[in-house]
Amino acid sequence: MVNAITGSDEAAMFGGYMRNGSFFMPSAAEANLVKVAQNGGLANAAKAAGWIRGAGVVGGVAATAYGVANLATYDTDMIKANPSKFASDLSGTAFSASMTALTVAPNPVTAGLAVGTGVVYAGCLIWDNHEAIGEGLEKAGDWMGDKASDIGDGISDGAKRLGSALNPFD
């Protein structure tokens, strides 16, 4: 049952390779599914992936396909009207594709691509939503100021009561 959910280490062995003069046998979590499929077939790649990783691959492919279909609807007028929305859609699709690639074939290149596109996507989302973020920060600042004032008033009232209780001539 655990192997069905997290992946089979035995099936992942089809993704083994030579590294530093010795044969490296990857675990299910670190196996390159493309290499496993080349050496052991699609059935072993599916076994090595398990349900969780397999769902991630399917979901990533679906999200990337949706993003590409969404980008295909843009024309130059739409891009000029709202460039921040286009940038966030484009970088979001690139991030979905790079995360899918990282899920299928984990290595330093795909990890670097995922981190890079993630940073770009985060920047584009901030640019696209900068007005709402500014309003939220302003509301948070007002709330913090109100709470700090309430706490200050409470401390002041408590100090007065303590002083009155400790004063024998009161």
SVG drawing of the C-alpha trace seen along z (x, -y; Angstrom):
<svg xmlns="http://www.w3.org/2000/svg" viewBox="-9 -60 44 64">
<polyline fill="none" stroke="black" stroke-width="0.4" points="0.0,0.0 2.8,-2.4 4.6,-1.7 1.4,-2.4 1.1,-5.8 4.7,-7.0 6.4,-4.9 8.3,-1.7 12.0,-1.7 12.3,1.5 10.8,0.0 13.0,-3.1 16.1,-1.0 15.5,-1.0 16.7,-4.6 20.1,-3.6 23.3,-5.0 27.0,-5.4 28.1,-8.2 31.7,-8.8 32.8,-5.3 30.0,-3.5 26.5,-2.4 23.8,-4.7 20.4,-3.2 17.9,-6.0 15.0,-5.8 11.4,-6.3 11.5,-9.9 14.7,-10.8 14.2,-8.6 14.1,-10.3 10.9,-8.9 12.0,-9.4 15.0,-7.2 12.9,-4.6 10.5,-4.5 13.4,-4.2 15.0,-1.3 11.9,0.5 8.8,-0.7 5.9,-3.0 4.5,-0.5 7.7,-0.7 7.8,-4.5 4.2,-4.6 5.2,-2.2 8.2,-4.3 6.2,-7.5 3.4,-6.3 0.0,-7.9 1.1,-11.1 3.9,-11.9 1.7,-10.6 -1.1,-13.0 1.4,-15.8 2.6,-15.0 -1.0,-14.8 -2.0,-18.0 1.1,-19.8 0.5,-18.7 -3.1,-19.9 -2.2,-23.2 0.4,-23.8 -2.0,-22.9 -4.6,-25.2 -2.0,-28.0 -1.0,-27.5 -4.6,-27.5 -5.2,-30.7 -2.2,-32.4 -3.4,-31.5 -6.4,-33.7 -4.3,-36.9 -3.9,-39.4 -1.8,-42.5 -4.6,-44.8 -5.3,-42.6 -1.6,-42.7 -1.4,-46.4 -4.5,-46.9 -3.3,-44.8 0.4,-43.9 0.7,-42.8 -2.1,-40.2 -0.3,-38.9 3.0,-38.7 1.5,-36.8 -0.3,-34.4 2.9,-33.8 5.1,-33.3 2.5,-31.1 2.4,-28.8 6.2,-28.7 6.2,-27.9 3.7,-25.1 5.8,-23.6 9.1,-23.8 7.5,-22.3 6.1,-19.4 9.6,-18.9 11.1,-18.9 8.5,-16.3 9.3,-14.0 13.0,-14.4 14.5,-15.9 18.0,-17.2 19.8,-20.5 18.8,-22.0 15.1,-21.4 15.3,-22.6 17.0,-25.8 14.4,-26.4 11.6,-25.8 13.2,-28.3 13.8,-30.9 10.4,-30.8 8.9,-30.8 10.7,-34.0 9.6,-35.6 6.0,-34.4 5.9,-35.8 7.2,-39.2 4.6,-39.3 1.8,-38.4 3.0,-41.3 3.0,-43.6 -0.5,-42.5 -2.0,-42.8 0.0,-45.8 -3.1,-47.9 -4.8,-45.3 -1.5,-44.5 -1.1,-48.2 -4.6,-48.5 -4.1,-45.4 -0.9,-46.8 -2.6,-50.1 -5.4,-48.3 -2.9,-46.1 -1.0,-49.2 -4.2,-50.9 -5.2,-47.7 -1.7,-47.5 -1.8,-51.2 -5.3,-50.7 -4.1,-47.6 -0.9,-49.3 -3.0,-52.2 -5.4,-49.9 -2.5,-48.1 -0.8,-51.4 -4.1,-52.6 -4.4,-49.3 -0.9,-49.5 -1.4,-53.1 -4.7,-52.3 -3.1,-49.2 -0.1,-51.3 -2.4,-53.9 -4.4,-51.2 -1.2,-49.6 0.2,-52.9 -3.1,-53.7 -3.1,-50.2 0.5,-50.6 0.1,-54.1 -0.7,-53.9 -1.9,-57.5 -4.5,-57.1"/>
</svg>
